[in-house]
């Protein structure tokens, strides 16, 4: 989408996507999120323990 003024200068506008509401995650997705969070927390703790043991 664009407009042109009297000097011939173009003004371009982005095309906006259609807005929609997100759906609530299912129980299976929520359980996967919990597992991912546990793995991420474990990696952070492991990194911290490694850093403290090396220093």
C-alpha positions as CSV (number, residue, x, y, z in Angstrom):
1,X,0.0,0.0,0.0
2,X,1.4,3.4,-0.9
3,X,0.4,7.0,-1.5
4,X,1.9,9.6,-3.8
5,X,2.1,13.3,-3.0
6,X,1.9,16.2,-5.6
7,X,5.8,16.1,-6.1
8,X,5.7,12.4,-7.0
9,X,7.2,11.2,-3.7
10,X,6.0,7.8,-2.6
11,X,5.1,6.9,1.0
12,X,5.1,3.2,1.6
13,X,3.0,1.6,4.4
14,X,3.4,-1.9,5.8
15,X,0.4,-4.3,5.3
16,X,-0.8,-5.1,8.8
17,X,-1.6,-8.8,9.6
18,X,-5.0,-9.9,10.8
19,X,-5.1,-9.8,14.6
20,X,-6.3,-12.9,16.5
21,X,-6.4,-14.2,20.0
22,X,-4.0,-17.0,21.1
23,X,-5.4,-20.3,22.2
24,X,-4.7,-21.6,25.7
25,X,-2.1,-24.4,25.7
26,X,-3.4,-27.9,26.1
27,X,-2.4,-30.1,29.1
28,X,0.2,-31.9,26.9
29,X,1.8,-28.6,26.0
30,X,1.8,-27.4,29.6
31,X,3.6,-30.6,30.6
32,X,6.2,-30.1,27.9
33,X,6.7,-26.5,29.2
34,X,7.3,-27.9,32.7
35,X,9.9,-30.4,31.4
36,X,11.6,-27.7,29.4
37,X,11.7,-25.4,32.4
38,X,13.2,-28.2,34.6
39,X,15.9,-28.9,32.0
40,X,16.7,-25.2,31.7
41,X,17.0,-24.8,35.4
42,X,19.2,-27.8,35.6
43,X,21.5,-26.4,33.0
44,X,21.7,-23.1,34.9
45,X,22.5,-24.8,38.2
46,X,25.1,-27.0,36.4
47,X,26.8,-24.0,34.9
48,X,26.9,-22.2,38.2
49,X,28.3,-25.2,40.0
50,X,30.9,-25.6,37.3
51,X,31.9,-21.9,37.6
52,X,32.2,-22.1,41.4
53,X,34.2,-25.3,41.3
54,X,36.7,-24.0,38.8
55,X,37.2,-20.6,40.5
